[in-house]
Amino acid sequence: MENFAAGSVVQLKSGGPTMTIKFIEEGDAYCEWFSGDKVEGHSFPVQSLKPAQ
């Protein structure tokens, strides 16, 4: 398993936008990303993330 921390740049293993981890809590990473000029955010299980390419 990857060792992510706040500020890590990640993507979902299934694909999608490049996201930045804001914080990690109880195995979930709250990530933020831009959709156009709007900031989006959501929590994802850490196991579903990979380092961004």
Secondary structure, 3 states (H helix, E strand, C coil): CCCCCCCCEEEECCCCCCEEEEEEECCEEEEEEEECCEEEEEEEEHHHEEECC
